[in-house]
Amino acid sequence: MFVHLCDCVEGIVPPTGEGPGASTEDLREDRQISVRIVTVDHERHRVLLALAVP
């Protein structure tokens, strides 16, 4: 799932997520969610995200 972070910046949340309750199965387009940055790959211009679990 791709997540819009700000103008011209998107990140990806892998389908399995991380940790309990971190599944992306129930998410829909235009829904606001909390994510955390896992890694930033400057060379490939990629941001890996995970769902932020409260």
C-alpha positions in Angstrom: 0.0 0.0 0.0 1.3 3.4 -0.9 0.9 6.3 1.6 0.9 10.0 0.6 3.1 11.8 3.1 3.2 15.3 1.6 3.5 17.0 -1.8 5.6 14.8 -4.1 6.4 12.3 -1.3 4.9 8.8 -1.0 6.0 5.8 1.0 5.1 2.1 1.0 3.7 0.0 3.8 4.3 -3.7 3.0 1.0 -5.8 3.0 1.9 -7.7 6.2 2.8 -4.7 8.3 4.7 -5.3 11.5 3.5 -6.3 14.9 0.1 -7.2 16.2 -2.8 -5.4 14.7 -0.7 -4.0 11.9 -2.5 -5.6 8.9 -3.2 -3.4 6.0 -6.2 -5.5 4.9 -8.9 -3.2 6.3 -7.5 0.1 5.0 -9.2 2.1 2.2 -8.3 4.9 -0.1 -8.5 8.4 1.4 -8.4 7.1 5.0 -6.0 8.9 7.3 -3.7 6.6 9.2 -0.6 6.9 11.4 2.7 5.4 10.1 6.3 5.3 11.2 9.3 5.5 9.0 11.3 2.3 9.0 14.0 3.2 6.4 14.9 5.8 3.9 16.7 4.8 0.8 18.2 8.0 -0.6 19.8 6.4 -3.6 16.5 4.8 -4.8 14.3 7.6 -3.5 12.2 5.3 -1.4 10.7 5.4 2.0 9.6 2.2 3.8 6.8 2.7 6.3 5.0 0.6 8.9 1.6 1.2 10.5 2.0 2.9 13.8 0.4 0.7 16.4 -0.8 2.5 19.5 
